[in-house]
């Protein structure tokens, strides 16, 4: 399921890494693989959101 791009932090709070990843993939599909400067800014925001939502790997002790 594709979602429209959210442009505010409030709209994106609490999304899973998988949901954000799908939005990143949709952005690349729509762009045809070449991002405009505006799309790059959206991509950077999405990557930061994805990193914050991605689970941290467990370290063995």
C-alpha positions as CSV (number, residue, x, y, z in Angstrom):
1,X,0.0,0.0,0.0
2,X,1.5,3.4,-1.0
3,X,1.0,6.4,1.2
4,X,1.2,10.0,0.2
5,X,4.3,11.8,1.4
6,X,4.0,13.4,4.8
7,X,5.8,16.7,5.2
8,X,5.4,17.3,8.9
9,X,6.9,15.6,11.9
10,X,3.5,15.3,13.5
11,X,2.2,13.3,10.6
12,X,5.1,10.9,10.8
13,X,5.3,10.3,14.6
14,X,5.1,6.7,15.6
15,X,5.4,5.1,12.2
16,X,7.3,1.8,12.0
17,X,10.6,1.5,10.1
18,X,8.7,-0.7,7.6
19,X,6.2,2.1,6.9
20,X,8.8,4.7,6.4
21,X,10.8,2.4,4.2
22,X,7.8,1.9,2.0
23,X,7.5,5.7,1.7
24,X,11.2,5.9,0.7
25,X,10.7,3.3,-1.9
26,X,7.6,5.0,-3.3
27,X,9.6,8.3,-3.5
28,X,12.3,6.6,-5.6
29,X,9.7,4.9,-7.8
30,X,7.9,8.2,-8.5
31,X,11.1,10.0,-9.2
32,X,12.3,7.5,-11.7
33,X,15.6,7.2,-9.8
34,X,16.6,10.9,-10.0
35,X,15.6,13.1,-7.1
36,X,15.1,16.9,-7.4
37,X,16.5,19.1,-4.6
38,X,13.1,19.1,-3.0
39,X,12.8,15.3,-3.2
40,X,16.3,15.0,-1.8
41,X,15.3,17.0,1.3
42,X,12.2,14.7,1.7
43,X,14.5,11.7,1.3
44,X,16.9,12.9,3.9
45,X,14.1,13.5,6.4
46,X,12.6,10.1,5.7
47,X,16.0,8.4,6.2
48,X,16.4,10.1,9.6
49,X,12.9,9.0,10.5
50,X,13.6,5.5,9.4
51,X,16.8,5.3,11.4
52,X,14.9,6.5,14.5
53,X,12.2,3.9,14.0
54,X,14.5,1.0,13.2
55,X,15.1,-1.4,16.1
56,X,18.6,-1.4,17.5
57,X,20.4,-4.7,17.1
58,X,21.0,-6.6,20.3
59,X,24.6,-6.9,21.4
60,X,25.6,-10.2,23.0
61,X,27.6,-10.0,26.2
